[in-house]
Amino acid sequence: MITKTPISGVKRYRDRHGKWRNYHRATGKPIKAPYGTAEFAAEVAELNGLVSKKEPPRNGTLRGVMDEYKTTPAFADLAMATRAGYERYFEIAKPLHDVPIQSIDSAGLSVIRDKVAMKRGWRTANYMLSVLSVLFGFAIERKYVTQNPAFVVKRAKRDKTKPKANRPWSLEERKAVLAEAPSHLKVPLALAMFTGVRKRDALTLRKDAIRGGAIATSKTGEEIFIRIHPELAEILAGAPPHAAPTIAATSRGTPWTETGFNSVWDKFKDKLEAEGRVRPGLTIHGLRHTLGGHLADAGCDLDTIRRVLGQKTLTMAQLYSERVKKEAATKEAMERMDLLGRKGIDGDGSV
């Protein structure tokens, strides 16, 4: 039996040929089943379900600004790893995605910052704020907003009770790792250790990279030149041959994935740590800090360190140099104290 009772959300009218037609108002889709039948009701329910699942409009929202920013040359010019980082840290700000960008203020951002810092750590919270600051800067250019609230929000502070991330490796730790690592793990570790490339680059460097010439780093796109240290050359020469186009390969002779490498490295590192061969806090990125410190020890200026490591700014090079200066100052001060103490003992007993 067909009922003629009006149905909410359905537009019903006669076309120019006098035939009744039915449309779902929210979606604009025609309803094919006969009006008022069970099939008709089921089709309306299905269309209503589509409406409930439909994402809110993005125009004017933070997500809409992100989508627009991703279409610009400024975003396209970023290194692939940087673009992926923007996506990753933007996703962490998900509670703000569908909020109109004009209504986001520093107070709201500070709440999100604190929640992220507690759950994911201070560094992640600060990276998220940096990405949001870029988006607000873009929104100011497009005149969507007049202020950048992410710029004025204070960055989360590192918990000083926890060890610093990516600390330099000691000589004993480097020797222990290279002595114990299986060949498929030793090659990418040695690449990072002797060239200072980032983990991603150590895993993806192609075999032709060691034949000279410049390569572009994955994070910054800066050109660096790979020079093979004699110890690295010995490690590469002793590695089993494989068909992968990359220098480093898994035990099966296939290119590493970052997830696969992390899993193998973490198990290997935990074993050495349990044996007391290495101290806690060992990271692959710490090898860049190690090399940067060695370059500063050798008297290299900040710009040379920056170029060797493929950094765009002098910030990290300054950190390496400052660490070396502190160590040198401490050593000199202790030597002076020792000398002063010996004079006091050997002389008249006074200091």
C-alpha positions as CSV (number, residue, x, y, z in Angstrom):
1,M,0.0,0.0,0.0
2,I,1.3,3.4,-0.9
3,T,0.8,6.3,1.5
4,K,0.6,10.0,0.4
5,T,1.6,11.4,3.8
6,P,4.4,14.0,3.4
7,I,7.8,12.6,4.4
8,S,10.3,14.9,6.2
9,G,13.4,15.7,4.2
10,V,11.9,14.6,0.9
11,K,11.0,17.1,-1.9
12,R,8.1,15.9,-4.1
13,Y,6.9,17.6,-7.3
14,R,5.5,17.1,-10.8
15,D,7.9,17.6,-13.7
16,R,6.9,19.3,-17.0
17,H,5.4,16.0,-18.2
18,G,3.2,15.7,-15.2
19,K,5.2,12.9,-13.6
20,W,5.8,12.8,-9.9
21,R,9.5,13.0,-8.9
22,N,11.1,12.7,-5.5
23,Y,14.4,14.1,-4.3
24,H,16.2,13.9,-1.0
25,R,16.6,17.5,0.2
26,A,19.9,17.3,2.0
27,T,21.8,15.4,-0.7
28,G,19.9,16.5,-3.8
29,K,19.8,12.9,-4.9
30,P,16.7,11.5,-6.7
31,I,14.8,8.7,-4.9
32,K,14.0,5.9,-7.3
33,A,11.7,3.7,-5.3
34,P,7.9,4.3,-5.4
35,Y,6.8,7.0,-3.0
36,G,5.7,5.7,0.4
37,T,6.8,2.1,0.0
38,A,9.1,0.2,2.3
39,E,11.8,0.4,-0.4
40,F,11.3,4.2,-0.5
41,A,11.8,4.5,3.3
42,A,14.9,2.4,3.2
43,E,16.4,4.6,0.4
44,V,15.6,7.7,2.4
45,A,17.2,6.2,5.5
46,E,20.4,5.4,3.5
47,L,20.6,9.0,2.2
48,N,20.0,10.3,5.7
49,G,23.0,8.2,6.8
50,L,25.2,9.8,4.2
51,V,24.3,13.2,5.5
52,S,25.2,12.2,9.1
53,K,28.6,11.0,7.9
54,K,29.3,14.0,5.8
55,E,32.3,16.0,7.0
56,P,31.5,19.6,8.1
57,P,32.4,22.3,5.5
58,R,36.1,23.2,5.6
59,N,35.8,26.8,4.4
60,G,37.1,29.0,7.2
61,T,38.3,26.1,9.4
62,L,41.8,25.3,10.4
63,R,41.6,22.2,8.2
64,G,40.5,24.3,5.3
65,V,43.5,26.6,5.7
66,M,45.8,23.5,5.8
67,D,44.2,22.1,2.6
68,E,44.7,25.5,0.9
69,Y,48.3,25.9,2.1
70,K,49.1,22.4,0.7
71,T,48.3,23.7,-2.8
72,T,50.8,26.5,-2.7
73,P,54.3,26.6,-4.1
74,A,55.6,27.3,-0.6
75,F,54.5,23.9,0.6
76,A,55.6,22.2,-2.6
77,D,59.1,23.6,-2.2
78,L,59.5,21.9,1.2
79,A,61.5,18.7,1.3
80,M,59.4,15.5,1.3
81,A,60.3,14.7,4.9
82,T,59.3,18.2,6.0
83,R,55.9,18.0,4.2
84,A,55.3,14.7,5.9
85,G,56.3,16.3,9.3
86,Y,53.8,19.1,8.7
87,E,51.1,16.5,8.0
88,R,52.0,14.5,11.1
89,Y,52.1,17.4,13.5
90,F,49.0,19.0,12.1
91,E,47.2,15.7,12.7
92,I,48.1,16.0,16.4
93,A,46.1,19.2,16.5
94,K,43.0,17.3,15.4
95,P,40.7,18.8,18.1
96,L,41.1,22.1,16.2
97,H,40.7,20.9,12.7
98,D,37.0,21.9,12.2
99,V,37.1,25.0,14.4
100,P,36.8,28.3,12.4
101,I,40.3,29.7,12.3
102,Q,39.1,33.2,13.4
103,S,37.9,31.8,16.7
104,I,41.2,30.1,17.7
105,D,43.1,32.1,20.2
106,S,46.2,31.8,22.3
107,A,44.3,30.6,25.3
108,G,42.8,27.7,23.4
109,L,46.2,26.8,21.9
110,S,47.9,26.8,25.3
111,V,45.4,24.2,26.5
112,I,46.1,22.0,23.4
113,R,49.8,22.5,24.0
114,D,49.6,21.3,27.6
115,K,47.6,18.2,26.7
116,V,50.0,17.3,23.9
117,A,53.0,17.9,26.1
118,M,51.7,15.6,28.8
119,K,50.7,12.9,26.4
120,R,53.4,13.0,23.8
121,G,56.2,15.2,25.2
122,W,57.3,18.8,25.1
123,R,59.1,18.4,21.8
124,T,56.0,17.2,20.0
125,A,53.9,20.0,21.5
126,N,56.4,22.6,20.3
127,Y,56.6,21.1,16.8
128,M,52.8,21.2,16.6
129,L,52.8,24.9,17.6
130,S,55.4,25.6,14.9
131,V,53.2,24.0,12.2
132,L,50.2,26.0,13.5
133,S,52.3,29.2,13.4
134,V,53.1,28.6,9.8
135,L,49.4,28.0,9.0
136,F,48.4,31.2,10.8
137,G,51.1,33.1,9.0
138,F,49.6,31.9,5.7
139,A,46.1,32.8,6.9
140,I,47.3,36.3,7.6
141,E,48.7,36.6,4.1
142,R,45.2,35.6,2.7
143,K,43.5,38.0,5.2
144,Y,41.6,35.2,6.9
145,V,42.9,36.4,10.3
146,T,44.8,39.4,11.5
147,Q,46.9,37.8,14.3
148,N,49.0,34.7,14.8
149,P,48.1,33.3,18.2
150,A,50.6,30.4,17.9
151,F,53.4,32.9,17.7
152,V,52.6,34.3,21.2
153,V,52.0,31.0,23.0
154,K,55.0,30.0,25.0
155,R,56.7,26.8,24.0
156,A,56.6,23.8,26.4
157,K,59.7,23.3,28.4
158,R,61.7,20.1,28.6
159,D,61.5,18.1,31.8
160,K,64.9,18.8,33.3
161,T,64.7,15.6,35.3
162,K,64.9,13.6,32.1
163,P,68.1,13.1,30.1
164,K,68.6,15.3,27.0
165,A,67.5,13.7,23.7
166,N,70.1,12.6,21.1
167,R,73.1,12.9,23.3
168,P,76.5,12.4,21.7
169,W,77.9,8.8,21.8
170,S,81.1,8.0,23.7
171,L,84.0,6.4,22.0
172,E,83.4,3.2,24.0
173,E,79.8,3.1,22.9
174,R,80.7,3.5,19.3
175,K,83.2,0.7,19.5
176,A,80.8,-1.6,21.3
177,V,78.0,-1.0,18.8
178,L,80.2,-1.6,15.8
179,A,81.8,-4.7,17.4
180,E,78.5,-6.4,18.2
181,A,76.2,-5.3,15.4
182,P,75.4,-7.8,12.6
183,S,76.4,-6.7,9.2
184,H,73.0,-5.7,8.0
185,L,72.6,-3.4,11.0
186,K,76.3,-2.3,11.1
187,V,76.2,-0.7,7.6
188,P,73.5,1.9,8.2
189,L,75.0,2.6,11.7
190,A,78.4,3.2,10.2
191,L,77.0,5.4,7.5
192,A,75.4,7.6,10.2
193,M,78.5,7.4,12.4
194,F,81.1,8.4,9.9
195,T,79.2,10.7,7.6
196,G,76.7,12.4,10.0
197,V,73.7,11.8,7.7
198,R,70.3,11.5,9.3
199,K,68.8,8.0,9.9
200,R,66.5,8.3,6.9
201,D,69.4,9.2,4.6
202,A,71.5,6.4,6.0
203,L,68.8,3.9,5.1
204,T,68.1,5.3,1.6
205,L,71.5,6.3,0.3
206,R,72.0,4.7,-3.1
207,K,75.2,2.8,-4.0
208,D,76.1,5.5,-6.5
209,A,76.2,8.1,-3.7
210,I,79.7,6.9,-2.6
211,R,81.2,7.5,-6.1
212,G,81.4,11.2,-5.5
213,G,79.2,14.2,-6.2
214,A,76.6,15.9,-4.0
215,I,73.4,14.4,-2.6
216,A,70.4,16.2,-1.3
217,T,69.4,15.5,2.3
218,S,65.9,14.2,2.9
219,K,64.9,16.8,5.5
220,T,66.3,20.1,4.3
221,G,67.2,19.4,0.7
222,E,70.7,20.8,1.4
223,E,73.5,19.4,-0.7
224,I,76.2,17.4,1.1
225,F,79.2,15.5,-0.1
226,I,79.8,12.0,1.1
227,R,83.5,11.2,1.9
228,I,84.3,7.6,2.9
229,H,86.3,7.3,6.0
230,P,88.8,4.3,5.9
231,E,86.9,2.5,8.7
232,L,83.6,3.0,6.9
233,A,85.2,1.7,3.7
234,E,86.3,-1.4,5.5
235,I,82.8,-2.0,6.9
236,L,81.2,-1.5,3.4
237,A,83.8,-3.9,1.8
238,G,83.0,-6.6,4.3
239,A,79.2,-6.4,4.0
240,P,77.5,-9.2,2.1
241,P,76.6,-8.4,-1.5
242,H,72.9,-7.6,-2.2
243,A,70.7,-6.6,-5.1
244,A,69.1,-3.6,-3.4
245,P,69.8,-0.2,-5.0
246,T,70.6,1.2,-1.5
247,I,73.9,0.9,0.3
248,A,72.2,-0.5,3.4
249,A,70.0,-3.5,3.2
250,T,68.2,-5.9,5.5
251,S,69.4,-9.5,6.2
252,R,67.2,-10.5,3.2
253,G,68.9,-8.1,0.9
254,T,66.0,-5.7,0.6
255,P,65.9,-2.0,1.3
256,W,65.2,-1.0,4.9
257,T,62.0,0.6,5.9
258,E,62.3,3.0,8.8
259,T,59.9,1.0,10.9
260,G,61.8,-2.2,10.3
261,F,65.1,-0.6,11.1
262,N,63.7,0.9,14.3
263,S,62.5,-2.5,15.5
264,V,65.9,-4.2,14.9
265,W,67.9,-1.3,16.3
266,D,65.8,-1.1,19.5
267,K,66.2,-4.8,20.3
268,F,69.9,-4.6,19.7
269,K,70.4,-1.5,21.7
270,D,68.3,-2.8,24.6
271,K,70.5,-5.9,24.7
272,L,73.7,-3.8,24.9
273,E,72.2,-1.6,27.5
274,A,71.2,-4.5,29.7
275,E,74.8,-5.8,29.5
276,G,76.1,-2.4,30.5
277,R,77.9,-1.9,27.2
278,V,76.1,1.4,26.5
279,R,74.4,3.9,28.6
280,P,70.6,4.7,28.3
281,G,69.6,7.3,25.8
282,L,71.5,6.1,22.7
283,T,69.8,7.3,19.5
284,I,70.9,7.3,15.8
285,H,70.4,11.0,15.6
286,G,72.9,11.3,18.5
287,L,75.6,10.3,16.0
288,R,75.1,13.7,14.2
289,H,75.7,15.4,17.5
290,T,78.8,13.3,18.0
291,L,80.2,14.3,14.6
292,G,79.3,17.9,15.1
293,G,81.1,17.9,18.4
294,H,84.2,16.3,16.8
295,L,84.2,19.0,14.0
296,A,84.0,21.7,16.7
297,D,86.8,20.0,18.6
298,A,88.9,20.0,15.5
299,G,88.5,23.8,15.3
300,C,86.0,23.9,12.4
301,D,84.0,27.1,12.2
302,L,80.2,27.1,12.5
303,D,79.6,27.5,8.8
304,T,81.8,24.6,8.0
305,I,80.0,22.4,10.5
306,R,76.7,23.5,9.0
307,R,77.7,22.6,5.5
308,V,79.2,19.3,6.4
309,L,76.0,18.2,8.2
310,G,73.6,19.7,5.6
311,Q,71.9,22.2,7.9
312,K,70.2,25.3,6.7
313,T,71.0,27.5,9.7
314,L,73.9,27.9,12.2
315,T,71.7,27.0,15.2
316,M,72.7,23.4,15.7
317,A,76.4,24.2,14.8
318,Q,76.4,26.7,17.6
319,L,75.1,24.1,20.1
320,Y,78.0,21.8,19.1
321,S,80.5,24.6,19.4
322,E,79.1,25.7,22.8
323,R,79.3,22.1,24.2
324,V,83.0,22.0,23.2
325,K,83.7,25.4,24.7
326,K,82.1,24.3,28.0
327,E,84.1,21.1,28.1
328,A,87.3,23.0,27.3
329,A,86.5,25.6,30.0
330,T,85.8,23.0,32.6
331,K,89.0,21.1,31.8
332,E,91.0,24.2,32.0
333,A,89.4,25.3,35.3
334,M,90.0,21.8,36.8
335,E,93.6,21.8,35.7
336,R,94.1,25.2,37.3
337,M,92.5,24.0,40.5
338,D,94.7,20.9,40.5
339,L,97.8,23.1,39.9
340,L,96.8,25.4,42.7
341,G,96.2,22.5,45.1
342,R,99.6,21.0,44.3
343,K,101.3,24.4,45.0
344,G,99.5,24.6,48.3
345,I,100.6,21.1,49.4
346,D,104.2,21.3,48.0
347,G,104.7,24.9,49.2
348,D,103.8,26.5,52.5
349,G,100.5,24.5,52.8
350,S,98.3,27.5,51.9
351,V,96.2,27.9,48.8
